[in-house]
Amino acid sequence: MRFLIRVLQFFRVHICQVNPFGLSHINHFEVSCRAQNRKPDLNVFRYFYEFITAGDWYTFAHRKGIPYPSGDERSSLKSWKDHFFWLDDRCLPAEMS
């Protein structure tokens, strides 16, 4: 949550002005960093995403020519069954282990 606030303060926008998809990019970046035991960094976020206007909203879009920060990112769930993914026990609550 603090990373989200830092991003919004840096770009001087209120949370109600940001497109929900833009907010999801911020959250996805933070979760990806934390999953790799890294602290999310604003400068790294700015390398992968650009701040743009989308109508009356602001949002964050992937920079063209820059790879996705988490590798091959899916834009839909259409073919999710064609791929495997593994969860390690750190992702699961202790009750589910």
HELIX and SHEET records of a PDB file:
HELIX    1   1 ARG A    2  PHE A   11  1                                  10    
HELIX    2   2 ILE A   15  GLN A   17  5                                   3    
HELIX    3   3 PRO A   20  ALA A   35  1                                  16    
HELIX    4   4 LEU A   42  PHE A   48  1                                   7    
HELIX    5   5 TRP A   80  ASP A   82  5                                   3    
HELIX    6   6 ASP A   89  CYS A   91  5                                   3    
HELIX    7   7 ALA A   94  MET A   96  5                                   3    
SHEET    1   A 2 TYR A  49  ALA A  54  0                                        
SHEET    2   A 2 TRP A  57  HIS A  62 -1                                        
END                                                                             
